[in-house]
Amino acid sequence: MAVEMHYAAAKDADVRRLLGHALDRQIGEIRDGVAAAQAGGDLPAGADPAFTAAAVMVFIMGLMHLETLLPS
């Protein structure tokens, strides 16, 4: 489904906008979680929460695409 969503977003501006908003929200939630973990001492304070959140989202999206290509 992730591949289909990205394919649709490439062709349709409304889908692209909706997907962009959803990704922004998800990355924001991860960023906030990283910042909270840093404040609580569970993660190193030196990492940039926004960069870390974007990297986590790229990792998740990569896993979704890999599942499509290699389901086993």
Helices and strands as residue ranges (DSSP letters): H 2-11, H 13-39, H 49-69
